[in-house]
Amino acid sequence: MSSPRAAVGYQERPRLTSVEVCQVGNRRQRDQFLRFPWSIYRNDPVWVPPLLAERKEFLSTRKHPFFRHGAAVQFLAMADGQPVGRVLASDDPNYNAAHGTNTGCFGMFECIDDPGVAQALLDAAAGWLAARGRTQIMGPIDYSTNYACGLLIEGFETPPRVLMNHNPLYYVRLLENWGLRKAKDLYGWSFVISDYPTRKFGRVADRIARRGKVTIRPFNLKDKAAEIERCRAVYNAAWQSNWGFVRMSDPEFDHFANGLTQLVSPQLLLLAEADGKPVGLSLTLPDFNEAMRPLNGRLFKWGLPLGLLRFMLNCRKLHACRLVALGVVEEYRRRGLSELLIMRAAENARQQGITWAELGWTLEDNFAINHAIEAIGGVRYKTFRIYEKSLD
């Protein structure tokens, strides 16, 4: 691993002597929280500015369905009247009930290269969780592993794909200096669709389908409500034993699914069925980050939807995608169904002009899925880490 001085986003700074951490409580503080990443990544050539409107909604206690069962707060670190760091602390009772744990999370961590600032931020998040009775902290995780999570520790030179994190390398040092230790690594895989021979692809996929007696079909928008229920059933069954997994609440799942079906071609949301029963699914998203990058976080300018129009035009020219979700229920695993779903998704993406895909993330010890990805030509190119620390 390269030196932190060579890391993307590194800035030599004198150590601050006075840092104040406050809980975000008004509009000005919220705007500072949302806009702070621009000061960290202004010299990072691969960073993708998030859409400010989407980030506002994500943090809104009125609009985001996580807050129907969970709680979260944001903290800002200030020095000389300027923000120098931020962090989100969240508490998901559903996760603790499912795993028999007493854990809270931190996420959306951004900080200048100053261990004192990082310590003050993480102390504030830990203090809030401890006051709620939690005895462990884990992260970076935004609410749960159903959302953005993991600190990038390898693969800084390539841009983050849709719904994936990106950060400077020095964050590793800041988090570990506070006492956080590895809980689990997550892998991102590179797959060059345009290099995959179409004829061989079709023969292999057809052979797996015949052998497993399964069919792969796209999401049916004309039967949307029932299709969402089929996806929910596979999602809950296929992921339930995975490390760190917590079921989305029904409002969370519906919120995600309804938004998704407005953006994604049905050919990129695939269901595997055996005797008419859904037994697997894959979800592929075009890399909307490619379309977002030129917008600098804004969909509107001078009161006009200029950014939105530009985004829509950019979406017609996307050449990358990300396989976000791939799951097969237990009794149909080890039959080549994961490989089949990947290959069908890749072929459908190819037909839409997409030439490259990121597959993941996957758990480092999910050997079945990792082997399936390697078997069809995937190459691991990024690693993310989730940390944990006892608060006792």
N, C-alpha and C positions, 0 to 999 in steps of 0.2 A: 504494500500500500504506500502511495506516495506521501511526501511530507505535507503537513497541513499548510505550509507556506505556499505550496504549489497548487493548493485546492482552489477550485472555482469559487469566486466570491470572497477570497481571503483579503482582508485589509489590515494593515499594521495600525494599531491604535494604542494610545496611552491608556493605562488602566484607569477606570473611573473610580472616584472616591466616594461619590454620593449618588445612590440609585434609590428611587422610590417606586414601589409597585402598587398599582391601584386596580381595583376591580372595575371593569368597564361598566359605566352606569348612565352615560348620556350620549347624545348623537355625535358630539365632537370626538369623544373617546372611541366610539364605535368606528368612526371614519379613520381615525389614526390606526386603530387595530387592523382595519381592512387594507389600508394603503401602505402599511409598514414594509411589506416584502419588497416594494419597489426600491427602497434604500439598500437592501441587502443584495439584490440581484441586478443592479443597474449596469454592472460590467460583465454579467454572465451571458455569453452568447447563445446558450441553449435554453435558458429559462423561458417559460410561457406564462405571461401575465394572466391571472385568473379573471373571469368576468365578475366585476364588482357586484352586479345585480344578483348573480347566482350565489355569491358568497354571503350577501346580506340575507337572502332567503334561507340559506343553510343555517345561519346563526339565529334566525328569528324564532323566538319562543311561540309566536302565534302561527307561523306558517309551516314549520318543520315538524313532521309527525313524531320524531324522536321524543319531543318534549311532552307528549301525552303520557309517557311512562318514565322517562328519564329526566335528568337535570344536568345543566352545564353552565359554566360562567367563563368569562374571558378576563385575562389580566394583561395589563400594559406595564412595562418598565420604562420609567422616565428619568432623564438626566438633563439638567440645564434646560428644562422646558421642552425637550424633544424626546420622542419615543426611541428607545434603544433595544426593545425586545417585546415579545408577546407570547402568550401561551393560552390554550384552552384546557380547562379541567372539566371532566364529565363523569357522571355516575349513572350506570345502567343497571338497575335492579334485576332486569331480565337475565343479564349475563351471569350475575352472581347466583341467581336462583338455579340456572341451568347447570352451572359448574360447581356449585357448592363452595364458592370462593367469597372473598370480601375485598374486591379489587375495584379501584377507580382508574381512570385513564387521563393522560395528558396528550394533547395534539396541537396542530397548527403552530408548532414551536418555530419561532424565528428570533434570531438574536445576533447582535454584533459579537465580534470575537473577544469576549470579555467574560472570564469565568465568574466574576462577581455578579454580573447581570444575569447570567444563566442560573446561578445559584438562587438569586432572589426570586426569579420567576418560578423555578421549580419548587422552591420552598413555599411560595404562595399557593401553587396548585396542590401540593401535598397537604398543606394546612387546611385548605378547604375540604379536601377529601377526608382527612382525619376528623374534622369537625362533624362530618356526616357518618362517622363510625367506621370508615374504610381503613384497612390495615396494610394494603399494598397498592402500589401505583405501577401502571404499565403504559407503554407507549413508544413512539408516537402513534396514537390511534384517535381518529376523529369520531367520537361517540362509540363506535364498535368496528370490528373488522369488516363489516358490510360497507364501510366507507373508506376513504383514503387512510392508509396506515403504513408504518414502517419508515425507518430512516435509511436513506440511500447511503451505502457504504462502499459499493463498487459500481462503476459504470457512469461516472460523472460527465464523460465527454459527449454523450448522446442526449438528445432532448427527451423530456418526460412525455410519455404517451397519455392518452385521455384517462383521467381519474387516477393517475399515478403521481407519487411524490417526487420532489427534487429538492436538493439542499446542498450547501457547501460541505466539504469534507470536515472542516473544523468542528462541525456540530458533534461528530463522534467524540472528540476530546471533551467538549463541554458537557455532554450527557454523562460520559463515563467518569469524569472528574467529580460529578455530583454523587456518584455511587451507584448509578444504574448499571445493570449487567444483562448480558444477552439472555433473552427468553426463547426467541425463535428467529431463524432467518427465512426470508421469502425470496424466491427466484423469479426473475424476468427472463424470458426466452425470445431469441430472435429467430424468425422463420421467413426465408425469402420465397415468397409464393411463386414469383416468376421463374425461379430455378427448378421448380418441381415439375417433372415431366407429366403433361396432361394425360397422355394415353396410359402410362403406368398408374397414375393416380386413379383413373377410372376403373381399371381392372382390379386393383387392390381393394378399392372401396366396395365394388360390387361383390367381390369374394367374401369380404367380412360381413356384408349385409346378408348374403345367402346363408353363410355359416351360422350366424347368430339369429337368423329368422326375425330380423327387425327391419323396420322402415324408418327412414329419416324424412321429415317433412318440415316446411317452413311454418311459422306462426300464422294462424288464420285470423286476419283482422275482422272478418265478417262474423266471427264467433268469439269476440274479444274477451268478454267476461269469463266464459268457460275456459278459454285458453290460458288466461291468467291463473285460474284455479289449478289447471294442469301443471303449469310452471311452478306454482307455489308448492304443490305436492312433491314434485321432483326435487326442488330446491331444499325443502326441509328434510327429505329422506336422504338425499345424496350427501349433504354436507354435515349432518347432525353429529357425526363422530369426529369431525375435524378439530384439531387444536384451535382454540380461540373462537370457535364459531358460536354465534348466538342467532337464533331465528329473528328475522325482521318481524316486528309486530305487523298485524294485518294492515293498519294505516300506512306504515312505512313501505311495505311491499306494494300496496296499491299505488302509493305516491310515486315510487320508482317505476313500476310497470307502466302506468298511464303516461308518464313523461317519456319513457323509452319508446313506446309504440308510436309516438308522434315524430320521433327523430330517426328511427332505424328501419331500414328495409326489412320486411318479413323474411327475406332470404337469408338474413344474418342472425335470426333468432330461430334456432332449429330444435325440434322435439324428436326424440327417438321413441318409437312405440313398438311394443311386442303384444300381439293379439289385441290391438287397440288400446293398450294400457301404456301411459307415458312412463318410460324407464330411464330417460336421460335427456339432457338439454345442453345446448351451447349458446352463448351469447357473444356476438362479435360487434364491436362498436367501430365505426370509422374513426380515425384519429382526429377528432374535432379540434385537438390542440393545434394542428396545422392551420386550421381556419381561424382560430382565436388569436394566434401569435401577433398578427399585424394590428389588432384592435386596441392593444394596450389597456385591456380591461373594460372598455366602454362599448356599449351597444348604441348609445345615443350621443349626438353632438349637435349643439345649437338647437336642442329640442327635437331634432329629427332622427329617425332610425337609420342613420348612415352606417353605423357599425353593424347593425343587424343585416342590412342589405349586403354589405361587404362580406359578412360571415356566410350568408346564404350562397353568394357567388363563389366564395372560396371552397365551400363544401362540395361543389361540383368538380373540383380538381384534386381531391384527396387521393394520395397514393399509398397510404399506410392505414392499418387498422390494429385493433387490440382484441384478442380473444379474452374477454373479461371473465366469463364463467364457463366451466366445463364440469359436468357432474353426471354420474351414473349411479343408480341405486345399487345397493350391495349385491343382490342376487344376480345382477347382469354384468358385474365387473369381470375382468380378466377374460373377456370374450372378443377383444378388439374393438369394442364399441366406442371407447374414448378416441382411438385412432380414427375410426370412421367419422365421428362427429367433427374432429379437427379437419380431416380431409374434405368433407362436404362443405364445411364453413369456408375453407381456403378456396375451393373451387368457385363457390358463389361469390366470394370477395373478388377473385380474379376476374369474373365476368363483369364486375362493376368498375374495373380499371385499377384495382388495388394490387400492388406488387409485393408488399412487405407486411409482415404482421409481428406484433409482440404477443406472445402467449404468456399469460400469467396475470397476477402472481400465483406461484405454487409454493406450498410448504416444503422446506428443505428435506423433510423425511416422508413426504408423500411419494414413495418410490414408484408406485404404480403409474401415477400421472406423469412424473418426471421421465420415466422410462418410455411411456407412450409418446411424449413430445420428442425425445431423442430419436425414437424409432422412425419418425417421419421427417427428421432432418432439423429439428430445433437445436439451437446453440444458446447456452446460458450466457447472458451478456450484462445482467444487472443483479445486484444483491441488495436487499433491504433487511433491516434488523428491527425487531421489536424488543424493547428493554423492559426490565422490571426491577422493583426495589421494595423491600419491606419498609413499612412506616412505623413499625413497633419500636 
